[in-house]
Amino acid sequence: MSQAKHPLKRHGLRQPSFFRRKRAKEAKQFQPVVFKPVRRNPLKPQTRIRMINSVHGYFRDGSHYSLTAGLTYWVDEEKADEYIVKGYAEGDLSRVYSDDEVAAIRSSITVISLDQEGLTNG
């Protein structure tokens, strides 16, 4: 007189349709991964630098980048040389720069000095 049960329910297992519905529900919760192209030429040689000062800026497409002081990064040789000459990072230069080249690179440094008169607590 017992009713015939589904063979999977008899042993406490759930039907496969439950798992399909569960996976479909979980899949709706996640957003697809979007890969952005790398902003460097992979054929350019990279140099390891350790940042002394933090550097923040924007790429051409408007997205933000940040190199934090105290951390080590791998960057293109020309960018690494620029940061080293400006005093933002420490590392090895890829070549020897003349005094004129160093002066040209350092001409774009922005220094913000905070003296006691310019500071306020308000």
The first five atom37 places (N, CA, C, CB, O) and aatype in JSON, in Angstrom:
{
  "aatype": [12, 15, 5, 0, 11, 8, 14, 10, 11, 1, 8, 7, 10, 1, 5, 14, 15, 13, 13, 1, 1, 11, 1, 0, 11, 6, 0, 11, 5, 13, 5, 14, 19, 19, 13, 11, 14, 19, 1, 1, 2, 14, 10, 11, 14, 5, 16, 1, 9, 1, 12, 9, 2, 15, 19, 8, 7, 18, 13, 1, 3, 7, 15, 8, 18, 15, 10, 16, 0, 7, 10, 16, 18, 17, 19, 3, 6, 6, 11, 0, 3, 6, 18, 9, 19, 11, 7, 18, 0, 6, 7, 3, 10, 15, 1, 19, 18, 15, 3, 3, 6, 19, 0, 0, 9, 1, 15, 15, 9, 16, 19, 9, 15, 10, 3, 5, 6, 7, 10, 16, 2, 7],
  "atom_mask": [
    [1, 1, 1, 1, 1],
    [1, 1, 1, 1, 1],
    [1, 1, 1, 1, 1],
    [1, 1, 1, 1, 1],
    [1, 1, 1, 1, 1],
    [1, 1, 1, 1, 1],
    [1, 1, 1, 1, 1],
    [1, 1, 1, 1, 1],
    [1, 1, 1, 1, 1],
    [1, 1, 1, 1, 1],
    [1, 1, 1, 1, 1],
    [1, 1, 1, 0, 1],
    [1, 1, 1, 1, 1],
    [1, 1, 1, 1, 1],
    [1, 1, 1, 1, 1],
    [1, 1, 1, 1, 1],
    [1, 1, 1, 1, 1],
    [1, 1, 1, 1, 1],
    [1, 1, 1, 1, 1],
    [1, 1, 1, 1, 1],
    [1, 1, 1, 1, 1],
    [1, 1, 1, 1, 1],
    [1, 1, 1, 1, 1],
    [1, 1, 1, 1, 1],
    [1, 1, 1, 1, 1],
    [1, 1, 1, 1, 1],
    [1, 1, 1, 1, 1],
    [1, 1, 1, 1, 1],
    [1, 1, 1, 1, 1],
    [1, 1, 1, 1, 1],
    [1, 1, 1, 1, 1],
    [1, 1, 1, 1, 1],
    [1, 1, 1, 1, 1],
    [1, 1, 1, 1, 1],
    [1, 1, 1, 1, 1],
    [1, 1, 1, 1, 1],
    [1, 1, 1, 1, 1],
    [1, 1, 1, 1, 1],
    [1, 1, 1, 1, 1],
    [1, 1, 1, 1, 1],
    [1, 1, 1, 1, 1],
    [1, 1, 1, 1, 1],
    [1, 1, 1, 1, 1],
    [1, 1, 1, 1, 1],
    [1, 1, 1, 1, 1],
    [1, 1, 1, 1, 1],
    [1, 1, 1, 1, 1],
    [1, 1, 1, 1, 1],
    [1, 1, 1, 1, 1],
    [1, 1, 1, 1, 1],
    [1, 1, 1, 1, 1],
    [1, 1, 1, 1, 1],
    [1, 1, 1, 1, 1],
    [1, 1, 1, 1, 1],
    [1, 1, 1, 1, 1],
    [1, 1, 1, 1, 1],
    [1, 1, 1, 0, 1],
    [1, 1, 1, 1, 1],
    [1, 1, 1, 1, 1],
    [1, 1, 1, 1, 1],
    [1, 1, 1, 1, 1],
    [1, 1, 1, 0, 1],
    [1, 1, 1, 1, 1],
    [1, 1, 1, 1, 1],
    [1, 1, 1, 1, 1],
    [1, 1, 1, 1, 1],
    [1, 1, 1, 1, 1],
    [1, 1, 1, 1, 1],
    [1, 1, 1, 1, 1],
    [1, 1, 1, 0, 1],
    [1, 1, 1, 1, 1],
    [1, 1, 1, 1, 1],
    [1, 1, 1, 1, 1],
    [1, 1, 1, 1, 1],
    [1, 1, 1, 1, 1],
    [1, 1, 1, 1, 1],
    [1, 1, 1, 1, 1],
    [1, 1, 1, 1, 1],
    [1, 1, 1, 1, 1],
    [1, 1, 1, 1, 1],
    [1, 1, 1, 1, 1],
    [1, 1, 1, 1, 1],
    [1, 1, 1, 1, 1],
    [1, 1, 1, 1, 1],
    [1, 1, 1, 1, 1],
    [1, 1, 1, 1, 1],
    [1, 1, 1, 0, 1],
    [1, 1, 1, 1, 1],
    [1, 1, 1, 1, 1],
    [1, 1, 1, 1, 1],
    [1, 1, 1, 0, 1],
    [1, 1, 1, 1, 1],
    [1, 1, 1, 1, 1],
    [1, 1, 1, 1, 1],
    [1, 1, 1, 1, 1],
    [1, 1, 1, 1, 1],
    [1, 1, 1, 1, 1],
    [1, 1, 1, 1, 1],
    [1, 1, 1, 1, 1],
    [1, 1, 1, 1, 1],
    [1, 1, 1, 1, 1],
    [1, 1, 1, 1, 1],
    [1, 1, 1, 1, 1],
    [1, 1, 1, 1, 1],
    [1, 1, 1, 1, 1],
    [1, 1, 1, 1, 1],
    [1, 1, 1, 1, 1],
    [1, 1, 1, 1, 1],
    [1, 1, 1, 1, 1],
    [1, 1, 1, 1, 1],
    [1, 1, 1, 1, 1],
    [1, 1, 1, 1, 1],
    [1, 1, 1, 1, 1],
    [1, 1, 1, 1, 1],
    [1, 1, 1, 1, 1],
    [1, 1, 1, 1, 1],
    [1, 1, 1, 1, 1],
    [1, 1, 1, 0, 1],
    [1, 1, 1, 1, 1],
    [1, 1, 1, 1, 1],
    [1, 1, 1, 1, 1],
    [1, 1, 1, 0, 1]
  ],
  "atom_positions": [
    [[0.78, -1.17, 0.0], [0.0, 0.0, 0.0], [0.83, 1.26, 0.0], [-0.89, -0.01, 1.14], [0.31, 2.37, -0.02]],
    [[2.1, 1.08, 0.03], [2.94, 2.28, -0.02], [3.02, 2.79, -1.45], [4.36, 2.0, 0.53], [3.01, 2.03, -2.42]],
    [[3.09, 4.09, -1.53], [3.19, 4.67, -2.86], [4.61, 4.49, -3.37], [2.79, 6.17, -2.85], [5.58, 4.49, -2.62]],
    [[4.69, 4.33, -4.66], [6.02, 4.19, -5.27], [6.7, 5.55, -5.29], [5.91, 3.6, -6.72], [6.18, 6.51, -5.86]],
    [[7.85, 5.62, -4.68], [8.6, 6.87, -4.65], [9.64, 6.87, -5.77], [9.29, 7.07, -3.28], [10.01, 5.83, -6.32]],
    [[10.08, 8.06, -6.07], [11.13, 8.19, -7.06], [12.37, 7.48, -6.51], [11.43, 9.69, -7.39], [12.64, 7.58, -5.32]],
    [[13.13, 6.77, -7.36], [14.26, 5.99, -6.85], [15.32, 6.85, -6.15], [14.91, 5.22, -7.99], [15.97, 6.37, -5.21]],
    [[15.52, 8.11, -6.57], [16.52, 8.94, -5.92], [16.03, 9.45, -4.58], [16.89, 10.1, -6.81], [16.83, 9.62, -3.66]],
    [[14.73, 9.7, -4.44], [14.18, 10.19, -3.18], [14.18, 9.1, -2.12], [12.77, 10.73, -3.39], [14.21, 9.39, -0.92]],
    [[14.14, 7.87, -2.54], [14.09, 6.77, -1.59], [15.33, 6.74, -0.7], [13.94, 5.44, -2.34], [15.24, 6.37, 0.47]],
    [[16.49, 7.12, -1.25], [17.74, 7.08, -0.5], [18.14, 8.45, 0.04], [18.84, 6.52, -1.37], [19.29, 8.62, 0.46]],
    [[17.24, 9.4, 0.03], [17.53, 10.71, 0.58], [18.26, 11.64, -0.4], [0.0, 0.0, 0.0], [18.7, 12.71, 0.0]],
    [[18.4, 11.24, -1.65], [19.05, 12.1, -2.65], [18.01, 12.94, -3.37], [19.85, 11.25, -3.67], [16.85, 12.56, -3.47]],
    [[18.43, 14.06, -3.85], [17.5, 14.94, -4.56], [17.59, 14.71, -6.05], [17.78, 16.4, -4.23], [18.57, 14.15, -6.56]],
    [[16.57, 15.14, -6.71], [16.53, 14.95, -8.15], [17.53, 15.88, -8.83], [15.1, 15.19, -8.69], [17.81, 16.97, -8.32]],
    [[18.06, 15.48, -9.97], [19.03, 16.31, -10.69], [18.49, 17.69, -11.07], [19.48, 15.59, -11.93], [19.26, 18.64, -11.19]],
    [[17.18, 17.82, -11.27], [16.62, 19.11, -11.65], [16.83, 20.15, -10.54], [15.12, 18.96, -11.97], [16.96, 21.34, -10.83]],
    [[16.87, 19.71, -9.29], [17.14, 20.62, -8.17], [18.52, 21.26, -8.33], [17.05, 19.87, -6.82], [18.67, 22.47, -8.14]],
    [[19.51, 20.45, -8.69], [20.86, 20.97, -8.84], [20.98, 21.91, -10.04], [21.85, 19.82, -8.99], [21.7, 22.91, -9.99]],
    [[20.25, 21.58, -11.11], [20.27, 22.48, -12.27], [19.67, 23.83, -11.92], [19.51, 21.86, -13.45], [20.2, 24.87, -12.33]],
    [[18.57, 23.84, -11.17], [17.94, 25.1, -10.75], [18.86, 25.86, -9.81], [16.58, 24.83, -10.07], [18.98, 27.09, -9.92]],
    [[19.51, 25.15, -8.9], [20.41, 25.79, -7.94], [21.59, 26.44, -8.67], [20.92, 24.77, -6.91], [21.96, 27.57, -8.35]],
    [[22.19, 25.74, -9.64], [23.31, 26.3, -10.4], [22.88, 27.51, -11.21], [23.9, 25.24, -11.32], [23.62, 28.49, -11.3]],
    [[21.7, 27.46, -11.79], [21.21, 28.59, -12.57], [20.98, 29.8, -11.67], [19.91, 28.21, -13.3], [21.26, 30.93, -12.06]],
    [[20.47, 29.55, -10.46], [20.24, 30.64, -9.5], [21.58, 31.24, -9.05], [19.44, 30.12, -8.28], [21.69, 32.47, -8.94]],
    [[22.57, 30.4, -8.79], [23.89, 30.9, -8.37], [24.57, 31.65, -9.5], [24.77, 29.74, -7.9], [25.27, 32.63, -9.26]],
    [[24.38, 31.2, -10.72], [25.03, 31.85, -11.86], [24.51, 33.26, -12.07], [24.82, 31.03, -13.13], [25.24, 34.12, -12.55]],
    [[23.26, 33.52, -11.71], [22.7, 34.86, -11.85], [23.31, 35.83, -10.85], [21.19, 34.82, -11.68], [23.31, 37.04, -11.09]],
    [[23.83, 35.34, -9.74], [24.4, 36.19, -8.71], [25.77, 36.73, -9.1], [24.52, 35.43, -7.4], [26.15, 37.81, -8.64]],
    [[26.5, 36.03, -9.94], [27.86, 36.43, -10.3], [27.87, 37.22, -11.6], [28.75, 35.2, -10.42], [27.11, 36.94, -12.53]],
    [[28.75, 38.21, -11.64], [28.95, 38.98, -12.86], [30.08, 38.33, -13.67], [29.27, 40.48, -12.53], [31.01, 37.78, -13.09]],
    [[30.0, 38.39, -14.98], [31.06, 37.79, -15.78], [32.37, 38.58, -15.61], [30.65, 37.74, -17.27], [32.36, 39.78, -15.38]],
    [[33.48, 37.88, -15.73], [34.79, 38.51, -15.61], [35.12, 39.2, -16.93], [35.89, 37.46, -15.25], [34.98, 38.61, -18.0]],
    [[35.55, 40.45, -16.84], [35.92, 41.2, -18.03], [37.42, 41.46, -17.96], [35.11, 42.54, -18.15], [37.9, 42.08, -17.01]],
    [[38.15, 41.0, -18.94], [39.59, 41.2, -18.97], [39.9, 42.46, -19.76], [40.31, 39.98, -19.58], [39.39, 42.65, -20.86]],
    [[40.76, 43.31, -19.2], [41.2, 44.51, -19.89], [42.57, 44.24, -20.49], [41.23, 45.74, -18.93], [43.36, 43.48, -19.93]],
    [[42.86, 44.85, -21.62], [44.18, 44.63, -22.21], [45.27, 45.25, -21.33], [44.24, 45.22, -23.63], [45.05, 46.26, -20.66]],
    [[46.44, 44.63, -21.34], [47.57, 45.12, -20.57], [48.06, 46.41, -21.21], [48.71, 44.07, -20.49], [48.12, 46.52, -22.44]],
    [[48.41, 47.4, -20.37], [48.78, 48.71, -20.88], [50.25, 48.83, -21.22], [48.41, 49.74, -19.89], [50.73, 49.94, -21.48]],
    [[50.95, 47.76, -21.23], [52.37, 47.85, -21.55], [52.66, 46.94, -22.73], [53.24, 47.47, -20.34], [51.94, 45.99, -23.02]],
    [[53.75, 47.26, -23.39], [54.2, 46.42, -24.48], [54.96, 45.25, -23.87], [55.09, 47.22, -25.49], [55.98, 45.48, -23.22]],
    [[54.52, 44.01, -24.05], [55.19, 42.89, -23.4], [56.61, 42.66, -23.91], [54.38, 41.64, -23.61], [57.38, 41.94, -23.28]],
    [[56.97, 43.28, -25.04], [58.31, 43.11, -25.57], [59.3, 44.09, -24.97], [58.28, 43.26, -27.06], [60.51, 43.93, -25.13]],
    [[58.8, 45.13, -24.26], [59.7, 46.09, -23.63], [60.34, 45.45, -22.4], [58.94, 47.38, -23.23], [59.69, 44.71, -21.67]],
    [[61.63, 45.72, -22.19], [62.27, 45.18, -20.99], [61.74, 45.83, -19.72], [63.78, 45.36, -21.06], [61.44, 47.02, -19.7]],
    [[61.62, 45.05, -18.68], [61.09, 45.51, -17.4], [62.23, 45.65, -16.39], [60.0, 44.55, -16.87], [63.2, 44.89, -16.43]],
    [[62.09, 46.62, -15.49], [63.07, 46.85, -14.43], [62.35, 46.83, -13.1], [63.81, 48.2, -14.63], [61.23, 47.31, -12.97]],
    [[63.01, 46.26, -12.12], [62.44, 46.19, -10.77], [62.86, 47.44, -10.0], [62.9, 44.9, -10.03], [64.05, 47.75, -9.92]],
    [[61.88, 48.15, -9.44], [62.17, 49.35, -8.66], [61.43, 49.26, -7.32], [61.75, 50.64, -9.43], [60.41, 48.59, -7.21]],
    [[61.97, 49.94, -6.34], [61.32, 50.05, -5.03], [60.94, 51.5, -4.85], [62.25, 49.55, -3.85], [61.8, 52.38, -4.89]],
    [[59.67, 51.77, -4.65], [59.17, 53.13, -4.56], [59.56, 53.77, -3.23], [57.65, 53.16, -4.74], [59.41, 53.15, -2.17]],
    [[60.06, 55.02, -3.29], [60.37, 55.81, -2.1], [59.18, 56.72, -1.79], [61.68, 56.64, -2.3], [58.79, 56.87, -0.63]],
    [[58.62, 57.32, -2.83], [57.43, 58.17, -2.72], [56.29, 57.5, -3.48], [57.7, 59.62, -3.27], [56.53, 56.78, -4.45]],
    [[55.08, 57.75, -3.05], [53.91, 57.23, -3.78], [53.67, 58.07, -5.03], [52.66, 57.23, -2.88], [53.83, 59.29, -5.01]],
    [[53.29, 57.4, -6.11], [53.01, 58.08, -7.37], [51.61, 57.66, -7.81], [54.08, 57.74, -8.47], [51.3, 56.47, -7.85]],
    [[50.78, 58.63, -8.14], [49.41, 58.38, -8.61], [49.24, 59.08, -9.95], [48.34, 58.86, -7.57], [49.83, 60.14, -10.18]],
    [[48.44, 58.51, -10.8], [48.2, 59.14, -12.09], [47.07, 58.47, -12.83], [0.0, 0.0, 0.0], [46.37, 57.61, -12.3]],
    [[46.9, 58.88, -14.08], [45.84, 58.35, -14.94], [46.42, 57.88, -16.25], [44.76, 59.41, -15.18], [47.31, 58.52, -16.81]],
    [[45.91, 56.75, -16.74], [46.26, 56.28, -18.07], [45.5, 57.1, -19.1], [45.96, 54.77, -18.22], [44.62, 57.9, -18.76]],
    [[45.84, 56.9, -20.36], [45.16, 57.65, -21.44], [43.66, 57.37, -21.49], [45.79, 57.31, -22.77], [42.88, 58.24, -21.89]],
    [[43.26, 56.17, -21.1], [41.84, 55.82, -21.15], [41.06, 56.32, -19.93], [41.67, 54.33, -21.27], [39.86, 56.09, -19.83]],
    [[41.75, 57.02, -19.0], [41.07, 57.61, -17.87], [41.09, 56.78, -16.6], [0.0, 0.0, 0.0], [40.65, 57.25, -15.56]],
    [[41.59, 55.55, -16.67], [41.64, 54.72, -15.46], [42.84, 55.12, -14.6], [41.7, 53.22, -15.83], [43.85, 55.61, -15.11]],
    [[42.7, 54.91, -13.31], [43.67, 55.38, -12.32], [44.72, 54.31, -12.04], [42.96, 55.77, -11.03], [44.42, 53.12, -12.03]],
    [[45.98, 54.75, -11.79], [47.0, 53.83, -11.32], [47.67, 54.42, -10.09], [48.04, 53.55, -12.41], [47.67, 55.64, -9.89]],
    [[48.24, 53.56, -9.26], [48.86, 54.0, -8.02], [50.06, 53.11, -7.72], [47.85, 53.98, -6.85], [49.93, 51.89, -7.69]],
    [[51.22, 53.72, -7.5], [52.42, 53.02, -7.07], [52.71, 53.49, -5.65], [53.64, 53.28, -8.05], [53.04, 54.66, -5.44]],
    [[52.61, 52.61, -4.69], [52.68, 52.97, -3.28], [54.11, 52.92, -2.76], [51.79, 52.05, -2.45], [54.87, 52.02, -3.12]],
    [[54.46, 53.89, -1.93], [55.8, 53.95, -1.35], [56.07, 52.72, -0.49], [55.97, 55.24, -0.51], [55.19, 52.26, 0.23]],
    [[57.29, 52.21, -0.59], [57.68, 51.05, 0.19], [57.49, 49.72, -0.5], [0.0, 0.0, 0.0], [58.01, 48.71, -0.04]],
    [[56.75, 49.71, -1.61], [56.5, 48.47, -2.34], [57.4, 48.37, -3.56], [55.04, 48.37, -2.76], [57.92, 49.38, -4.05]],
    [[57.59, 47.16, -4.06], [58.43, 46.91, -5.22], [57.55, 46.6, -6.43], [59.41, 45.74, -4.95], [56.57, 45.87, -6.31]],
    [[57.91, 47.16, -7.58], [57.13, 46.99, -8.81], [58.06, 46.67, -9.96], [56.3, 48.25, -9.12], [59.24, 47.01, -9.93]],
    [[57.53, 46.0, -10.98], [58.21, 45.81, -12.24], [57.57, 46.77, -13.24], [58.12, 44.31, -12.74], [56.37, 46.69, -13.48]],
    [[58.35, 47.68, -13.81], [57.84, 48.66, -14.77], [58.78, 48.72, -15.97], [57.69, 50.07, -14.1], [59.89, 48.2, -15.93]],
    [[58.31, 49.37, -17.04], [59.14, 49.53, -18.23], [60.41, 50.29, -17.89], [58.36, 50.26, -19.35], [60.41, 51.14, -17.0]],
    [[61.5, 49.99, -18.6], [62.79, 50.61, -18.3], [62.74, 52.13, -18.34], [63.83, 50.11, -19.28], [63.28, 52.79, -17.46]],
    [[62.1, 52.69, -19.37], [62.09, 54.15, -19.49], [61.31, 54.81, -18.35], [61.48, 54.55, -20.83], [61.71, 55.87, -17.87]],
    [[60.2, 54.2, -17.92], [59.43, 54.74, -16.8], [60.21, 54.57, -15.5], [58.06, 54.05, -16.71], [60.19, 55.45, -14.64]],
    [[60.89, 53.43, -15.35], [61.7, 53.19, -14.16], [62.82, 54.22, -14.07], [62.27, 51.77, -14.18], [63.09, 54.75, -12.99]],
    [[63.49, 54.49, -15.19], [64.55, 55.49, -15.2], [64.02, 56.86, -14.8], [65.21, 55.56, -16.58], [64.66, 57.59, -14.05]],
    [[62.83, 57.2, -15.31], [62.23, 58.49, -14.97], [61.98, 58.6, -13.46], [60.91, 58.69, -15.74], [62.3, 59.61, -12.85]],
    [[61.4, 57.56, -12.86], [61.12, 57.58, -11.43], [62.41, 57.62, -10.6], [60.29, 56.37, -11.05], [62.46, 58.29, -9.57]],
    [[63.44, 56.91, -11.05], [64.7, 56.9, -10.32], [65.38, 58.26, -10.39], [65.64, 55.82, -10.87], [65.87, 58.76, -9.37]],
    [[65.41, 58.87, -11.57], [66.05, 60.18, -11.73], [65.3, 61.25, -10.95], [66.12, 60.57, -13.22], [65.92, 62.15, -10.37]],
    [[63.98, 61.16, -10.92], [63.19, 62.14, -10.18], [63.28, 61.94, -8.67], [61.74, 62.07, -10.61], [62.92, 62.84, -7.91]],
    [[63.76, 60.78, -8.23], [63.9, 60.5, -6.81], [62.66, 59.86, -6.21], [0.0, 0.0, 0.0], [62.54, 59.8, -4.99]],
    [[61.74, 59.38, -7.04], [60.54, 58.72, -6.54], [60.8, 57.26, -6.18], [59.43, 58.8, -7.58], [60.07, 56.68, -5.38]],
    [[61.85, 56.67, -6.76], [62.13, 55.24, -6.58], [63.63, 55.02, -6.51], [61.51, 54.4, -7.72], [64.43, 55.9, -6.83]],
    [[63.99, 53.83, -6.07], [65.39, 53.45, -6.09], [65.53, 52.16, -6.89], [65.95, 53.27, -4.64], [64.66, 51.29, -6.86]],
    [[66.63, 52.08, -7.61], [66.89, 50.93, -8.46], [68.06, 51.23, -9.36], [0.0, 0.0, 0.0], [68.76, 52.22, -9.16]],
    [[68.28, 50.39, -10.36], [69.38, 50.57, -11.3], [68.89, 51.23, -12.57], [70.06, 49.24, -11.61], [67.86, 50.83, -13.13]],
    [[69.62, 52.24, -13.04], [69.3, 52.9, -14.31], [69.69, 51.98, -15.46], [70.01, 54.27, -14.44], [70.66, 51.23, -15.36]],
    [[68.95, 52.05, -16.55], [69.25, 51.22, -17.71], [70.43, 51.75, -18.5], [68.03, 51.12, -18.61], [71.09, 50.99, -19.21]],
    [[70.72, 53.04, -18.37], [71.86, 53.65, -19.07], [72.3, 54.88, -18.29], [71.5, 54.02, -20.55], [71.64, 55.3, -17.34]],
    [[73.42, 55.44, -18.71], [73.95, 56.65, -18.07], [73.3, 57.86, -18.74], [75.51, 56.72, -18.17], [73.28, 57.96, -19.96]],
    [[72.76, 58.79, -17.93], [72.11, 59.98, -18.44], [73.04, 61.18, -18.3], [70.78, 60.23, -17.71], [73.76, 61.31, -17.31]],
    [[73.02, 62.06, -19.3], [73.82, 63.29, -19.23], [73.12, 64.28, -18.31], [74.02, 63.9, -20.66], [71.96, 64.11, -17.94]],
    [[73.85, 65.33, -17.93], [73.29, 66.36, -17.06], [72.09, 67.06, -17.69], [74.35, 67.39, -16.71], [71.14, 67.4, -17.0]],
    [[72.14, 67.26, -19.01], [71.02, 67.89, -19.71], [69.78, 67.02, -19.68], [71.4, 68.2, -21.16], [68.67, 67.51, -19.49]],
    [[69.96, 65.72, -19.87], [68.83, 64.8, -19.83], [68.22, 64.74, -18.43], [69.26, 63.4, -20.28], [67.0, 64.7, -18.28]],
    [[69.07, 64.72, -17.41], [68.59, 64.69, -16.02], [67.81, 65.97, -15.72], [69.77, 64.52, -15.03], [66.76, 65.92, -15.09]],
    [[68.33, 67.12, -16.18], [67.64, 68.4, -15.95], [66.29, 68.42, -16.67], [68.52, 69.58, -16.44], [65.32, 68.94, -16.13]],
    [[66.22, 67.86, -17.88], [64.96, 67.82, -18.62], [63.93, 66.93, -17.92], [65.19, 67.32, -20.05], [62.75, 67.26, -17.86]],
    [[64.39, 65.8, -17.39], [63.47, 64.89, -16.69], [62.99, 65.52, -15.39], [64.16, 63.54, -16.4], [61.8, 65.44, -15.07]],
    [[63.89, 66.15, -14.65], [63.53, 66.74, -13.37], [62.73, 68.04, -13.5], [64.77, 67.01, -12.56], [62.19, 68.53, -12.51]],
    [[62.64, 68.59, -14.69], [61.9, 69.85, -14.88], [60.4, 69.67, -14.67], [62.16, 70.42, -16.27], [59.68, 70.64, -14.44]],
    [[59.92, 68.43, -14.77], [58.48, 68.2, -14.63], [58.08, 67.76, -13.22], [58.03, 67.14, -15.63], [56.95, 67.32, -13.02]],
    [[58.98, 67.88, -12.24], [58.67, 67.5, -10.87], [57.79, 68.58, -10.23], [59.97, 67.3, -10.04], [58.08, 69.77, -10.35]],
    [[56.74, 68.16, -9.57], [55.89, 69.07, -8.81], [56.14, 68.85, -7.34], [54.38, 68.86, -9.16], [55.97, 67.74, -6.83]],
    [[56.55, 69.91, -6.65], [56.83, 69.81, -5.22], [55.8, 70.63, -4.47], [58.27, 70.3, -4.89], [55.58, 71.8, -4.78]],
    [[55.17, 70.01, -3.5], [54.2, 70.69, -2.65], [54.83, 70.83, -1.28], [52.83, 69.92, -2.59], [55.04, 69.84, -0.58]],
    [[55.12, 72.07, -0.89], [55.74, 72.27, 0.42], [54.68, 72.76, 1.39], [56.92, 73.29, 0.34], [53.89, 73.65, 1.09]],
    [[54.68, 72.16, 2.55], [53.74, 72.54, 3.6], [54.53, 73.16, 4.74], [52.9, 71.31, 4.09], [55.18, 72.46, 5.51]],
    [[54.47, 74.47, 4.84], [55.13, 75.12, 5.97], [54.1, 75.32, 7.09], [55.76, 76.5, 5.53], [52.91, 75.08, 6.91]],
    [[54.58, 75.76, 8.24], [53.69, 75.87, 9.4], [52.62, 76.92, 9.19], [54.48, 76.2, 10.63], [51.54, 76.8, 9.77]],
    [[52.88, 77.94, 8.39], [51.87, 78.97, 8.16], [50.72, 78.45, 7.32], [52.49, 80.19, 7.49], [49.59, 78.92, 7.47]],
    [[50.98, 77.48, 6.43], [49.94, 76.98, 5.54], [49.07, 75.9, 6.16], [0.0, 0.0, 0.0], [48.06, 75.51, 5.59]],
    [[49.47, 75.41, 7.33], [48.7, 74.33, 7.96], [47.63, 74.9, 8.88], [49.64, 73.4, 8.74], [47.86, 75.86, 9.61]],
    [[46.47, 74.29, 8.84], [45.39, 74.69, 9.74], [44.77, 73.44, 10.33], [44.33, 75.55, 9.0], [44.89, 72.35, 9.77]],
    [[44.13, 73.59, 11.43], [43.45, 72.47, 12.07], [41.94, 72.52, 11.84], [43.74, 72.46, 13.56], [41.2, 71.85, 12.56]],
    [[41.49, 73.27, 10.89], [40.07, 73.44, 10.76], [39.52, 72.78, 9.6], [0.0, 0.0, 0.0], [38.31, 72.84, 9.37]]
  ]
}
